[in-house]
Amino acid sequence: MTKKINAAAIFILVGFLAYATLWAELNYAALYVYALLSLMAYVLYWKDKRAAINNQWRIPENTLHMCAVLGGWPGAMLAQQSFRHKTQKIRFRIVFWFTVVINLMLLVTLATPELWALLAFNV
């Protein structure tokens, strides 16, 4: 079930990014940022999993969450499933999904000029 939810979330993100870059105001650089941060998140999860296996220094969870909230959550999702890492810690997963929601809200805000106009305060 989780794999289906993850696949759906990534599919929605890719669809929205395609729409936002082709027909809205979002710059193509957003695609590169998501790709780069996703790759970075994937590598961080891989390194943390290896460190856990070898009983070495671990990557702080806040670092993993920061990478996700900045746009690396698709790579983090793939890494969680690929490495079966951080999938049993309920608190981590709740915070992770919170970072996904925050990131998507920021993305929608950046890609919607009408929303910027609504948020503008005229003093």
N, C-alpha and C positions, 0 to 999 in steps of 0.2 A: 504494500500500500504506500509506504514512504517513497519508494522509487517512482511511483506514478505521480505523487504530489510533487516531488522534485522535478521530474520531467515536465510536468505541467507548468510549474513556476518558471523554469528556464525557457520553455516555449513561449509563454506570455511575455517574458522580458525581451526575447529576440523579436517577437512581433511588434511590441511597443517601440523598441529601438528602431526597427525598420520604418515604422510609421513616422516616428518623431524626426528621424533624419531626412526622410524623403518628402514629407508633406508639412512638417511643423518647423519649429524654430531651432531644433537641437542640432548642434554641430556634429559633423562626422567624427570629430575627435572623441566623442562619447563612446563610440564603438571601440576605438582603440584603448580607451581607458578601461572599459569593462573587460576587454580581452587581456590586457596587461595585468590588471589586478586579479582577475580570475586565475591566470597562470601563477601569479605570486602566491595567492591563497592555496592553490593546489600544492605548490612546492613547500609552503609552510606546514601544511597538514602532513605531507609526506615526511618532512624532517621531524616533526613532532611525534609521529607514529614510530619512526625509527628510534628516536630518543627514548620513547616509552618502552619499546622492546629491549633496548640495550641498557636500560636503567641509567640514562644520562640526563643532563640538563634539558628541561622541557621549555617549549615556547609558551609564554604566558597566554592564558585564554583571552585576556584583554587585547592582545596583539591580533589574535585570530578574529575576534569580533570587530576590531577596528578595520581590518582589511575587508571584512564582509560588508560593513556599513558604507565603506567608501566605494563599493562596487564589485568587490571580488567574491560575492556570495555565490555566483554560479559555479566558479571553480571550487569553492569550499564545499558546496553540495556534492559535486562530483567526487571530490576527494573523500568526503565522509563515507560515501557509498563504496568507492574503490578500495579504500584501506580499512573499512569498518572501524573508523576512528571517530570518537566523540558521539557515537550513535546511542550509547546507553545512558549517558549523563543527561537526565531530564532537564536540570537547571540550565545546562549549557545549550541544549536544543531550544528551550524557550527563549533565552536571550538571543540565540542565533536567528530565530524567526522574527523576533522583534527588530533585529538589525536589517533583515530583508525588507520588512514593511517600511522602516524608516528610509532605507535607500530608495525604494520604489516611490515613496511619497516625494522625496527630493527630486527624483528624476521627472516625475509628472509635473512638479512645480517648475522645474527648469525648462521643460518642453512645452509648456502651455502659457503663451503670452497673456491670454485672458485672465489666467489665475494671478499672474504678476500684477495686472491692473487691479484686481480685487484686493490684493494684499497691500497695495500702495496706500499709504495714509496721507491724505491731503490736510496739512495743518494750516 
